Amino acid sequence: MTVKLVLAGCGNMGYAMLSGWLESGKLRPDETFIVEPNAELRARAKALGSAVGSDAGEISPGAVPTLIVLAVKPQVIRDVTAGYRRFGDGRTTFLSIAAGTAMATFEEILGERAPIVRCMPNTPAAIGKGMMVTFANDRVSDDTRKFIADLLSASGEVASIDDESLMDAVTAVSGSGPAYIFHFIECLTAAAESAGLPTETAKLLAMQTVYGAASLAAESHEEPGVLRQQVTSPNGTTAAALAVLMGEDRLKLLVTEAVEAARLRSIELGK
């Protein structure tokens, strides 16, 4: 069996990534091996055409995967990674999507020769609209970096950083960020209901407005600030609302405080 990619963990995120790689043609099913102890999750990976096993010991002894993706929760990442120590001779690159687990932890477990990449995805990756940010140690080759970036692009946008300490800021902005947007939708829906709109209409208006505005910002050549100004007529309804949100930098300060709280918590969890 020729294995190009081993995926350790096929939960929601792992399965979404695997599906994206196969559907986009970035990988063929016969190039993948999925390690998943849960029988039901293992079965759905097998249904995609991938070879499957319940633990790392089922990978062929002679196999030299190009990439091993560690898609498990931070609570078990040490134990799971230890099962792949035999691939730490420098020929296989490891990609972890476990939040908060430092590069030093993987290097301690896998050895000093192992090429390792940390990745912070977010939940929209499950529908191909995610934001993935990577940090690689100096043993990852340029070709492998390109290969990983191409794989991850099936799940959304990809960026890289050169300072691992910035992963805490990444976590606070794009990792946790979807929850901020979901809460904004909740708040806008509640405000719409308070203004007299029926619940279902309020939900639709809030959801589509956020979706449409984000899509316009992404596709427009204008900066978000310019788009905001284009919507805001002097002394109009939007101006009245923005006077509340932007007065004394109210919303800016609140969001900055929220991101900083998440960043500090990320640092604590990584210790």
GUVO-63541 format. One record per residue: residue in one letter; x negated, y, z of N, C-alpha, C, O, CB in turn. Coordinates in steps of 0.1 Angstrom, whole numbers. Glycine has a CB too. Layout:
BEGIN
  code    n_X    n_Y    n_Z   ca_X   ca_Y   ca_Z    c_X    c_Y    c_Z    o_X    o_Y    o_Z   cb_X   cb_Y   cb_Z
     A      X      Y      Z      X      Y      Z      X      Y      Z      X      Y      Z      X      Y      Z
...
This chain:
BEGIN
  code    n_X    n_Y    n_Z   ca_X   ca_Y   ca_Z    c_X    c_Y    c_Z    o_X    o_Y    o_Z   cb_X   cb_Y   cb_Z
     M     -8    -12      0      0      0      0     -9     13      0    -17     14      9     10      0     12
     T     -7     21    -10    -14     34    -10     -5     45     -3      6     48     -8    -17     38    -25
     V    -11     50      8     -3     60     15     -9     74     14    -21     75     18     -2     56     30
     K     -2     83      9     -7     97      8     -3    105     20    -11    113     25     -2    103     -5
     L      9    102     25     14    110     36     20    101     46     29     92     43     23    121     32
     V     17    102     59     23     95     70     31    106     78     25    116     82     13     88     79
     L     44    103     80     52    112     88     55    105    102     62     95    102     65    116     81
     A     50    111    112     52    105    126     64    113    132     62    124    137     39    106    135
     G     75    107    132     87    113    137     97    118    126     93    126    118     84    125    146
     C    109    112    126    118    115    115    131    120    121    142    115    117    120    103    106
     G    130    129    131    142    135    137    147    145    127    145    144    115    139    142    150
     N    155    155    132    161    165    123    151    173    114    153    174    102    169    175    131
     M    141    178    121    131    186    113    123    177    104    121    180     92    122    193    123
     G    118    165    109    110    156    101    118    151     89    112    151     78    106    144    109
     Y    130    148     91    139    143     80    141    154     70    141    151     58    152    137     86
     A    144    166     75    146    177     65    134    180     57    135    182     45    150    190     73
     M    122    179     63    110    181     56    107    170     45    104    173     34     98    183     65
     L    109    158     50    108    146     41    117    147     29    113    145     18    110    133     48
     S    130    150     32    140    152     21    135    162     11    136    160     -1    153    155     27
     G    130    173     16    126    184      7    114    180     -1    114    184    -13    123    196     15
     W    105    173      4     93    169     -3     97    159    -15     92    160    -26     83    162      6
     L    106    150    -11    110    140    -21    119    146    -32    117    144    -44    117    129    -15
     E    129    154    -28    138    160    -37    131    170    -47    135    171    -59    149    168    -30
     S    121    177    -42    114    187    -50    103    180    -59     98    186    -68    107    197    -41
     G    101    167    -57     91    160    -65     77    162    -61     67    158    -67     92    164    -79
     K     75    169    -49     61    171    -44     55    158    -39     43    157    -39     62    182    -33
     L     63    149    -35     58    135    -32     68    125    -38     80    127    -39     57    134    -17
     R     62    113    -41     71    102    -44     73     94    -32     65     93    -23     64     93    -56
     P     85     87    -31     88     79    -20     77     68    -17     74     66     -5    101     71    -22
     D     71     63    -27     61     52    -25     47     58    -21     38     50    -18     58     44    -38
     E     46     71    -19     34     77    -14     36     80      1     26     85      8     31     90    -21
     T     47     77      7     50     81     21     52     69     30     57     58     25     62     90     21
     F     48     70     42     51     60     53     56     67     65     50     77     70     38     52     56
     I     68     63     69     74     70     81     73     62     93     78     50     93     89     73     77
     V     68     67    104     67     61    117     78     67    126     77     78    130     53     62    123
     E     88     58    129     99     63    137    104     52    146    109     42    141    111     69    128
     P    103     53    159    108     42    168    123     40    169    127     29    172    103     45    182
     N    130     50    166    145     49    166    150     42    153    148     47    142    151     63    167
     A    157     31    155    161     23    144    170     31    134    169     29    122    168     11    149
     E    179     38    139    189     46    131    182     56    122    184     58    110    200     52    139
     L    172     64    129    165     74    121    155     67    111    153     73    100    157     83    131
     R    150     56    115    141     48    106    149     44     94    143     44     82    135     36    113
     A    161     40     96    169     35     84    173     46     74    173     43     62    183     29     90
     R    175     58     79    178     69     69    166     73     62    167     77     50    184     81     77
     A    154     72     68    142     74     60    139     63     50    135     66     39    129     75     70
     K    142     51     53    141     40     44    150     42     32    147     38     21    143     27     51
     A    162     47     35    172     50     24    167     59     14    172     60      3    185     54     30
     L    158     68     17    152     77      8    141     70     -1    136     76    -10    146     89     15
     G    138     58      3    128     51     -5    114     50      1    105     44     -5    127     57    -18
     S    112     56     13    100     56     20     97     42     27    107     36     31     99     67     30
     A     85     38     28     81     27     36     82     32     51     79     43     54     67     21     33
     V     87     23     60     89     27     74     83     17     84     80      5     80    104     29     77
     G     80     22     96     75     13    106     79     19    120     83     31    120     60     11    106
     S     79     12    130     83     16    143     72     23    151     74     30    161     89      5    151
     D     59     20    147     48     26    154     36     26    145     36     20    134     44     18    167
     A     26     34    149     14     36    140      6     24    137     -1     23    127      5     46    147
     G      8     13    145      1      1    143      5     -6    130     -2    -15    125      2     -8    154
     E     17     -2    125     22     -9    113     16     -3    100     19     -8     89     37     -8    113
     I      9      8    101      2     13     89     -9      4     85    -17     -1     94     -3     28     92
     S    -11      1     73    -21     -8     68    -35     -5     73    -39      7     73    -21     -8     52
     P    -42    -15     78    -55    -12     84    -65     -5     75    -73      3     79    -61    -25     89
     G    -63     -7     62    -72     -1     52    -68     12     47    -75     18     39    -75    -11     41
     A    -56     17     51    -51     29     46    -59     41     50    -63     42     62    -36     31     50
     V    -60     51     41    -67     64     45    -57     75     40    -59     80     29    -81     65     38
     P    -47     78     48    -37     88     44    -44    102     41    -54    105     48    -26     90     54
     T    -39    109     31    -44    123     29    -40    132     41    -47    140     45    -39    128     16
     L    -27    129     45    -22    138     55    -13    130     65     -5    122     61    -13    149     49
     I    -15    133     78     -6    127     88      2    139     94     -5    148    100    -14    119     99
     V     15    139     93     23    150     99     29    145    112     36    135    113     35    154     89
     L     26    153    122     31    150    136     43    158    138     42    170    142     20    152    146
     A     55    152    137     68    159    138     75    154    150     87    149    149     76    158    125
     V     69    155    162     75    151    174     76    162    184     69    173    182     68    139    180
     K     83    160    195     84    171    205     71    173    213     64    163    215     96    168    214
     P     69    185    217     57    188    225     55    179    237     43    176    241     57    202    229
     Q     66    174    243     65    166    255     58    153    253     52    147    262     79    164    261
     V     58    148    240     53    135    237     41    136    227     36    125    223     63    125    232
     I     37    148    224     27    149    213     14    143    217      7    137    208     25    164    210
     R     10    144    229     -3    138    233     -3    122    231    -12    117    225     -7    141    248
     D      7    116    236      8    101    235      9     97    220      3     87    216     20     96    243
     V     17    104    212     19    101    198      6    103    191      2     94    183     30    109    192
     T     -1    114    193    -13    117    186    -24    106    189    -31    103    180    -18    131    190
     A    -24    102    201    -34     92    205    -33     79    196    -43     72    194    -33     88    220
     G    -21     76    192    -19     64    184    -25     65    170    -26     55    163     -4     62    182
     Y    -30     77    166    -35     79    153    -50     82    154    -56     87    144    -28     90    145
     R    -56     80    165    -70     83    167    -80     76    157    -90     82    154    -75     79    181
     R    -76     65    152    -84     57    143    -85     65    129    -94     61    121    -79     44    140
     F    -77     75    127    -78     82    114    -86     95    116    -86    104    107    -64     85    109
     G    -92     97    127    -99    109    130   -113    110    126   -122    117    132    -99    112    145
     D   -117    103    115   -130    102    110   -134    113    100   -145    113     95   -133     89    104
     G   -124    122     97   -127    133     88   -121    131     75   -120    141     67   -141    135     87
     R   -116    119     71   -110    117     58    -95    120     57    -90    123     46   -112    103     54
     T    -89    121     69    -74    124     69    -72    137     77    -78    139     87    -67    112     76
     T    -63    145     71    -60    158     78    -47    156     86    -38    149     81    -58    169     67
     F    -46    162     97    -35    161    106    -27    175    106    -34    185    106    -39    158    120
     L    -14    174    105     -6    186    105      4    185    116     13    175    116      2    188     91
     S      4    193    126     13    193    137     24    204    136     20    216    134      6    194    151
     I     36    201    139     46    211    140     52    212    154     63    217    156     58    208    130
     A     44    207    164     48    207    178     45    221    183     33    225    183     41    196    186
     A     55    228    188     53    242    193     44    242    206     46    233    215     66    248    196
     G     35    251    207     28    253    219     16    244    221      8    247    231     37    252    230
     T     14    234    213      2    225    215    -10    230    208    -10    231    196      6    211    210
     A    -20    234    216    -32    241    211    -41    232    202    -41    219    204    -40    246    222
     M    -48    238    193    -58    230    185    -67    222    193    -71    211    190    -66    240    176
     A    -72    228    205    -81    221    213    -76    208    218    -84    198    220    -85    230    225
     T    -63    207    220    -57    194    225    -58    183    214    -62    172    217    -42    196    228
     F    -56    187    202    -57    177    191    -72    173    189    -75    162    186    -51    183    178
     E    -81    183    190    -95    180    188   -100    171    199   -109    163    197   -103    193    187
     E    -95    173    211    -99    164    222    -94    150    220   -102    141    223    -92    170    235
     I    -82    148    214    -77    135    212    -82    128    200    -86    116    200    -61    135    211
     L    -83    136    189    -87    130    176   -102    130    173   -107    123    164    -80    137    165
     G   -109    138    180   -124    139    178   -128    151    170   -119    158    164   -129    127    171
     E   -140    155    171   -145    167    165   -146    167    150   -147    178    144   -159    170    170
     R   -144    155    143   -145    155    129   -132    157    122   -131    159    110   -151    142    124
     A   -121    156    129   -108    156    123   -103    170    118   -104    180    126    -97    152    134
     P    -99    171    106    -93    183    100    -79    184    106    -71    175    105    -94    184     85
     I    -76    196    112    -63    197    118    -56    211    115    -63    221    114    -64    196    134
     V    -43    210    112    -35    222    109    -24    223    119    -16    213    120    -31    223     95
     R    -22    234    125    -10    237    133      0    244    125     -4    253    117    -13    245    146
     C     13    241    126     23    248    118     35    251    128     40    243    135     28    239    106
     M     40    264    127     52    268    134     63    270    123     63    280    117     49    281    142
     P     72    260    122     84    262    113     95    268    121     94    270    133     88    249    106
     N    106    271    115    118    275    122    130    267    116    129    260    106    121    290    122
     T    141    267    123    152    259    120    158    260    105    163    251    100    163    261    129
     P    158    272     99    163    273     85    155    265     76    159    263     64    162    288     81
     A    143    260     80    136    250     71    144    238     68    142    232     57    123    246     78
     A    154    235     76    163    224     73    171    225     61    176    216     55    172    221     85
     I    173    238     56    180    240     44    171    247     33    177    253     24    193    249     47
     G    158    246     35    149    252     25    147    267     26    142    273     17    153    248     12
     K    152    273     37    151    287     39    142    291     51    144    302     57    165    293     40
     G    133    282     54    125    284     66    113    294     65    111    299     54    120    272     71
     M    107    296     76     94    304     76     84    295     83     85    292     95     96    318     83
     M     74    291     76     63    283     81     50    290     82     46    296     72     61    270     73
     V     44    290     94     31    297     95     21    287    100     23    279    109     32    309    106
     T      9    287     94     -1    277     97    -14    283    102    -17    295     99     -4    269     85
     F    -21    275    110    -35    278    114    -43    265    113    -39    255    118    -35    284    129
     A    -54    266    107    -63    254    104    -76    256    111    -82    267    111    -64    252     89
     N    -82    244    115    -95    245    120   -105    245    108   -101    243     97    -99    233    129
     D   -118    247    110   -127    249     99   -131    236     92   -139    237     83   -140    256    104
     R   -125    225     96   -128    213     89   -118    209     78   -119    199     71   -128    201     99
     V   -108    218     77    -98    216     66   -103    222     53   -106    234     53    -84    223     70
     S   -103    214     43   -108    219     30    -98    229     23    -87    229     26   -112    207     21
     D   -104    237     14    -95    246      6    -84    238     -2    -73    242     -2   -103    255     -3
     D    -88    227     -8    -79    219    -15    -68    214     -6    -56    214    -10    -86    207    -22
     T    -71    210      6    -61    204     15    -52    216     20    -40    214     21    -68    197     27
     R    -58    227     22    -49    239     26    -39    242     15    -27    244     18    -58    251     28
     K    -43    241      2    -34    244     -9    -23    233     -9    -11    235    -12    -41    245    -22
     F    -27    220     -7    -18    209     -8     -7    210      3      4    208      1    -26    196     -6
     I    -12    214     15     -2    216     26      7    228     24     19    226     26    -10    218     40
     A      2    239     19     10    250     16     21    247      6     32    251      7      2    262     11
     D     17    239     -5     26    235    -15     37    226     -9     49    228    -13     19    228    -26
     L     33    217     -1     43    208      6     53    216     14     65    215     12     36    198     15
     L     48    225     22     56    233     31     65    242     24     76    246     28     48    241     41
     S     61    246     12     69    256      4     83    250      0     92    257     -3     62    260     -9
     A     84    236      1     97    230     -2    107    234      9    119    232      7     96    215     -3
     S    102    238     20    111    242     32    113    257     33    120    261     43    106    236     44
     G    107    265     25    108    279     26     95    287     23     87    282     16    113    283     40
     E     93    298     30     81    306     28     70    301     37     73    296     48     85    321     31
     V     58    303     32     46    299     40     36    310     41     33    317     31     40    286     33
     A     31    312     53     20    321     56     10    315     65     12    304     71     26    334     63
     S     -2    320     65    -13    315     73    -19    326     82    -19    337     78    -24    308     65
     I    -25    322     93    -32    331    102    -46    326    105    -48    314    104    -24    334    115
     D    -55    334    108    -69    330    111    -72    330    126    -83    326    130    -79    339    103
     D    -63    335    134    -65    336    148    -54    328    155    -42    332    155    -65    351    153
     E    -58    317    161    -48    308    167    -40    315    178    -28    311    180    -55    296    173
     S    -46    325    185    -38    331    196    -26    338    191    -16    341    198    -47    341    203
     L    -25    342    178    -14    348    172     -2    339    170      9    343    167    -18    354    158
     M     -4    326    172      7    316    171     18    319    181     29    316    179      2    302    173
     D     14    325    193     24    329    203     33    340    198     45    340    200     17    333    216
     A     27    349    190     35    360    184     44    354    173     56    358    171     26    371    178
     V     38    345    165     46    338    154     58    331    161     69    332    156     37    328    147
     T     56    324    171     67    317    178     78    327    183     89    324    181     61    309    191
     A     73    338    188     83    348    193     91    355    182    102    359    184     75    359    201
     V     85    356    170     92    363    159    100    354    150    112    354    150     82    371    151
     S     93    345    143    100    336    134    105    323    140    115    317    136     91    333    122
     G     97    318    150    101    305    156    114    306    164    123    299    162     90    300    165
     S    114    316    173    126    319    181    136    328    174    148    329    178    122    325    194
     G    131    335    164    139    346    157    153    342    152    162    350    154    132    351    146
     P    155    330    147    168    326    143    179    328    154    190    331    151    169    312    137
     A    175    324    166    184    326    177    188    340    179    200    343    183    178    320    190
     Y    179    349    177    183    364    179    193    367    168    203    375    171    170    373    177
     I    191    363    156    201    366    145    214    359    148    225    365    146    195    361    132
     F    214    347    153    227    340    156    234    348    167    246    349    166    224    325    161
     H    227    353    177    233    361    187    239    374    182    249    378    186    223    363    199
     F    231    380    173    236    392    167    250    390    159    259    398    160    226    398    157
     I    250    378    152    263    375    146    274    373    156    285    377    154    261    362    137
     E    271    366    167    281    365    178    286    378    183    298    381    184    275    357    190
     C    276    388    185    280    401    190    288    409    180    298    416    183    267    409    194
     L    284    408    167    291    415    157    305    410    155    315    417    153    284    415    143
     T    307    397    156    320    390    156    329    395    167    340    398    165    319    375    156
     A    323    395    179    330    400    191    335    414    190    346    418    194    322    398    204
     A    326    423    184    329    437    182    340    438    172    349    447    174    316    444    178
     A    340    430    162    350    430    151    364    427    157    374    433    154    347    421    140
     E    364    417    166    376    413    173    381    424    182    393    426    183    374    400    181
     S    372    430    189    376    441    198    382    453    190    390    461    195    364    446    206
     A    378    454    177    383    465    169    396    461    162    402    469    155    373    468    157
     G    401    448    166    414    444    161    415    434    150    426    430    146    421    456    157
     L    404    430    145    404    420    134    407    406    139    402    402    150    391    420    127
     P    414    398    132    417    384    136    403    376    137    394    380    130    426    377    125
     T    403    366    145    391    359    148    384    354    136    372    356    134    393    347    157
     E    391    347    127    385    341    115    380    352    106    369    350    100    395    332    108
     T    387    362    104    382    373     96    370    380    102    361    383     95    393    384     94
     A    370    381    115    358    387    122    346    379    120    335    384    117    361    389    137
     K    347    366    121    336    356    119    331    358    104    319    358    102    340    342    121
     L    340    358     95    336    359     81    329    372     78    318    372     71    348    357     72
     L    334    383     83    328    396     80    314    396     86    305    401     80    337    407     86
     A    313    391     99    300    392    105    289    383     98    278    387     95    301    388    120
     M    293    371     95    284    361     89    280    366     75    268    366     72    291    347     88
     Q    289    369     67    286    373     53    278    386     52    270    388     44    299    374     45
     T    281    395     62    274    408     62    259    406     65    251    412     59    280    418     72
     V    256    397     75    243    394     79    236    387     67    224    390     64    242    386     92
     Y    243    377     62    237    369     51    234    378     38    223    378     33    247    358     47
     G    244    387     35    242    395     23    231    406     25    224    408     16    255    402     20
     A    231    412     37    221    422     40    207    416     39    197    422     34    223    429     53
     A    205    404     45    192    397     45    188    393     31    176    394     28    192    385     54
     S    198    388     23    195    385      9    191    397      1    181    396     -7    207    378      3
     L    198    408      3    194    420     -4    180    425      0    173    429     -9    205    431     -1
     A    177    425     13    164    429     17    153    420     11    142    425      8    164    429     33
     A    156    407     10    146    398      5    144    400    -10    133    398    -15    150    384      8
     E    154    403    -17    154    404    -32    151    418    -37    147    420    -49    166    399    -38
     S    153    428    -29    151    442    -33    136    445    -33    128    440    -25    159    451    -24
     H    133    455    -41    119    460    -41    117    472    -31    107    477    -29    115    465    -55
     E    128    475    -25    128    486    -15    126    481     -1    129    470      2    142    494    -15
     E    119    489      7    117    486     21    131    486     29    140    493     25    107    496     28
     P    132    478     39    145    478     47    149    492     52    161    495     52    143    469     59
     G    139    500     55    143    514     60    149    522     49    158    530     51    130    521     65
     V    144    520     36    150    527     25    164    522     22    173    530     20    142    525     13
     L    166    509     23    179    503     21    189    508     32    201    511     29    179    488     22
     R    184    509     44    193    515     55    197    529     52    209    532     53    185    514     68
     Q    188    537     47    191    551     44    201    552     32    209    561     32    178    558     40
     Q    200    542     23    209    542     11    224    540     16    233    544      9    205    532      1
     V    225    532     26    239    529     31    244    541     40    256    542     42    239    516     39
     T    235    549     45    239    559     55    242    573     49    232    580     46    228    560     66
     S    254    576     48    258    590     44    257    599     55    261    595     67    272    590     37
     P    253    612     53    252    621     64    266    623     71    276    625     64    247    635     59
     N    266    622     84    278    624     92    289    614     89    301    616     92    284    638     90
     G    285    602     82    295    592     79    296    582     90    291    583    101    291    586     66
     T    303    571     87    306    561     97    293    553    101    291    550    112    316    551     91
     T    285    550     91    272    543     94    263    551    102    257    546    112    265    539     81
     A    263    564     99    254    573    107    259    573    122    251    574    131    255    587    101
     A    272    573    124    277    573    138    273    560    145    270    561    157    293    574    137
     A    273    549    138    269    536    145    254    536    147    250    532    158    273    525    136
     L    246    541    138    232    541    139    227    550    150    217    548    156    225    544    126
     A    235    561    153    232    570    163    232    562    177    224    566    186    241    582    164
     V    241    552    178    241    544    190    230    534    190    223    533    200    255    537    191
     L    227    527    179    217    517    179    203    523    179    194    517    185    219    508    166
     M    201    534    172    187    540    170    184    551    180    173    555    181    186    544    156
     G    194    556    187    192    567    196    182    563    207    184    552    213    205    571    203
     E    172    571    209    161    568    219    154    555    216    149    548    225    167    568    233
     D    154    551    203    148    538    199    154    526    206    147    517    209    133    539    201
     R    167    527    210    173    517    218    172    503    213    167    494    221    188    520    220
     L    176    500    201    175    487    196    161    482    193    157    471    196    183    486    182
     K    152    491    189    138    488    186    132    484    199    124    474    200    131    500    180
     L    134    491    210    128    488    223    133    475    228    126    467    234    131    499    233
     L    146    472    226    152    460    231    146    448    224    143    438    230    167    460    230
     V    145    449    211    140    437    203    125    435    206    120    424    208    141    440    188
     T    118    446    208    103    445    212    102    438    225     93    430    227     97    459    212
     E    110    442    234    110    436    248    113    421    247    107    413    254    120    443    257
     A    123    417    239    127    403    237    116    395    231    113    384    236    139    402    228
     V    109    400    220     98    393    214     86    392    223     80    381    224     94    401    201
     E     84    402    231     73    401    241     76    391    252     66    384    256     70    415    247
     A     88    390    256     92    380    266     90    366    260     85    357    267    107    381    270
     A     93    364    248     92    351    241     77    348    239     72    336    241     99    350    228
     R     69    358    236     55    356    234     48    352    247     39    342    247     48    369    228
     L     51    358    258     45    355    271     49    341    275     41    334    281     49    365    281
     R     61    337    273     66    324    276     59    313    268     56    302    273     81    323    274
     S     56    316    255     49    307    247     35    305    252     30    294    252     48    313    232
     I     28    315    257     15    314    263     15    305    275      7    297    277     10    328    267
     E     26    307    283     27    299    296     29    284    292     23    276    299     39    304    304
     L     37    281    282     40    268    279     28    261    272     27    248    273     52    267    269
     G     19    269    267      7    263    260     -4    260    270    -14    254    265      3    272    250
     K     -3    263    282    -13    261    292    -13    247    297    -22    243    305    -12    271    304
